[in-house]
Amino acid sequence: MYQETSSESLAEATPKHKRDKGLTLMECVVAIAVIALTGAMIGPPLVLAAATRLQNRRVEQSTQIAQGEIDRLRTMVTLGEHSRASIPGATAQANLESEPAPAASFNLLKSVNAGCANPYNETPVPIAQALPVDLDGDCEEDFLVQTFRDAGSFSTQENARGNDGRPNNFNVMVRVYAANASENYGSLGTEPASLQFTSGEGNQRQRPLAVLTSEMSWSDTDGSLFCYHSTNNDCAE
C-alpha cells in the first residue's frame, strides 16, 4: 500500500511533457533519410572496389596462364622436343598481331582436375580455336587460351636429315580470354582489355585479358655434332 501511494505520488510529481517525450514522426523520417543517404554514398564505392578487385584477379590469373604456356614451350624447345606435331600452328599472317581472334572453342578441357571429361592431351590446338582452361577443378572453363607462332627459321642440317624440320627460331603469341568471351565468338578483339575502375566486366567479354609474345631459340647442337661426325655430303651448308 505504501509503494502504490509512492508510485502515484511520483507520477503526479513528474511533469507530463517529460513522461510523454519521444521521437516525433518527423524525427523518424529524418533519421531514415540520413541512413539511406549514407548507404547510397558508401554502397557504390564498395561495389566498385569489389568488382575492380575481381577484374584485377582475373588479369593476374590470365597472365600466369600465358606465361606458363610460354615456359612450357621454351622448355620443350630447350630439350629439342619441339616437333611440328607438338608446337602451335604457324599463322599465315605477316606478323603475329594480325592473326584474328579465335572463332570457336577446342573440344578438350585443360583442368587441374584429372577426372574431368574430355581432358586435354597436350596436342596442338588449331589457331582459330581457343583451349578451355579450368583453374579451380570444377570441370568448368574459366579461361580460353589461343596460342600460335610465326613460320620461324630452320637449320640446314635438320632439313637435310629428313626429319620433321624443327624450327631453330620462332616467335610465339599467347592470348588469354575470359570464359564468357565465348559468347562473342566472331566479334572478339585482339588488343588487351583495358584495366579500369568498373562495377561490371568492362570489355573483358570482347578482348583478351592477357597477351604475351616470346621468341623461342634452339641451339642445334645435336645436329651440328651429327654432321661433324657424318660423311653425308647432304649436311654441308
Buried (B, 14 or more C-beta within 10 A) or exposed (E): EEEEEEEEEEEEEEEEEEEEEEEEEEEEEEEEEEEEEEEEEEEEEEEBEEBBEEBEEBBEBBBEBBBEBBEEBBEBBEEBEBEEEBBBBBBEEEEBEEBBBBBEBBEBBBBEEEEBEEBBEEEBBBBBBBBBBBBEEEBEBBBBBBBBBBEBEBBBBBBBBEEEEBBBBBBBBBBBBBBEBBEBBEEBBBEBBEEEEBEEBBBBBBBBBBBBEBEBEBEBEEBEEBBEEEEEEEBEE
